[in-house]
């Protein structure tokens, strides 16, 4: 199999990938979506390097855990959760998946969630899901969710940093509507 390489710079944003052609192209499409949705946009003009020191990264403002807990119901064993107030409207299943991954991360301390645990949580929340991978595909393509592990029930999902930010926005919006 031939290795496909792509390296491109759009303003200050850079993309570099190597691997199977289809995978690299999918990653590049996700990169383009991120660049297009960037709140600052992409500066396409060349600029001189800054002499100012780099500013420290400021993490997202943490949500109040009591407010966050209102969105979830927990199993008796405390190792799984479901949504007490599932999102409504367009893309509600993808929003539910983001919220469930966010709950696993923030409340259960699990960065990764197995396909089986996600399917169970989604079904307990009131969503009928045949395949988690199909539900997660748009989120993965947008760079919000990362998929790892083996195919089928052996796979795992986790939120990217951008996904955490998006899940937090969905959670705040849902809490505001309660």
Beta strands, then each sheet from edge to edge (+ up, - down):
strand 1: 4-10
strand 2: 13-19
strand 3: 72-74
strand 4: 81-83
strand 5: 113-114
strand 6: 145-149
strand 7: 155-159
sheet 1: 1+ 2-
sheet 2: 3+ 4-
sheet 3: 5+ 7- 6+
end
